[in-house]
């Protein structure tokens, strides 16, 4: 019985949150970010950041 109540409460709260988000009027409006290129100008290309996984220690292994 407690499991069903816990599931009902948690799913009910999630449904309430989704319902409130869907009713927001600002979801249909797209605003430009600060520093975005004005309309008609091409956006600046940003160099992608390359990330690598590094292991601690000298050997580079997981020992």
C-alpha positions as CSV (number, residue, x, y, z in Angstrom):
1,X,0.0,0.0,0.0
2,X,2.8,2.4,0.9
3,X,4.5,1.7,-2.5
4,X,1.4,2.6,-4.4
5,X,1.0,5.8,-2.4
6,X,4.6,6.8,-3.0
7,X,4.3,6.1,-6.7
8,X,1.0,8.1,-6.9
9,X,2.4,11.1,-5.0
10,X,5.6,11.2,-7.0
11,X,3.9,10.8,-10.4
12,X,1.3,13.3,-9.3
13,X,3.9,15.9,-8.5
14,X,5.7,15.3,-11.8
15,X,2.4,15.7,-13.7
16,X,1.7,18.9,-11.8
17,X,5.1,20.3,-12.8
18,X,4.6,19.4,-16.4
19,X,1.2,20.9,-16.4
20,X,2.5,24.2,-15.0
21,X,5.4,24.3,-17.5
22,X,3.0,23.7,-20.4
23,X,0.8,26.6,-19.3
24,X,3.7,29.2,-19.3
25,X,3.3,31.8,-22.0
26,X,7.0,32.4,-22.4
27,X,7.6,28.9,-23.9
28,X,6.4,30.1,-27.3
29,X,8.7,33.1,-27.4
30,X,12.3,32.9,-28.6
31,X,14.5,35.6,-27.4
32,X,18.1,36.1,-28.6
33,X,20.9,35.4,-26.1
34,X,23.1,38.2,-24.8
35,X,25.9,38.7,-27.3
36,X,24.2,37.0,-30.1
37,X,24.7,38.3,-33.7
38,X,22.1,40.8,-34.8
39,X,19.6,39.7,-37.5
40,X,21.2,39.7,-40.9
41,X,24.8,39.2,-39.6
42,X,26.3,35.7,-39.7
43,X,27.1,34.2,-36.3
44,X,30.8,34.0,-35.3
45,X,32.3,30.5,-35.5
46,X,33.5,29.2,-32.2
47,X,36.4,26.8,-32.1
48,X,35.2,23.5,-30.5
49,X,36.9,22.4,-27.3
50,X,38.6,19.1,-27.4
51,X,38.4,17.2,-24.2
52,X,40.5,14.1,-23.3
53,X,40.2,11.6,-20.5
54,X,43.3,11.5,-18.4
55,X,44.1,8.8,-15.9
56,X,45.9,9.6,-12.6
57,X,49.4,8.2,-12.2
58,X,52.4,7.7,-14.4
59,X,51.4,4.5,-16.2
60,X,48.2,5.9,-17.7
61,X,46.4,2.7,-16.7
62,X,43.8,2.1,-14.1
63,X,46.2,0.1,-11.7
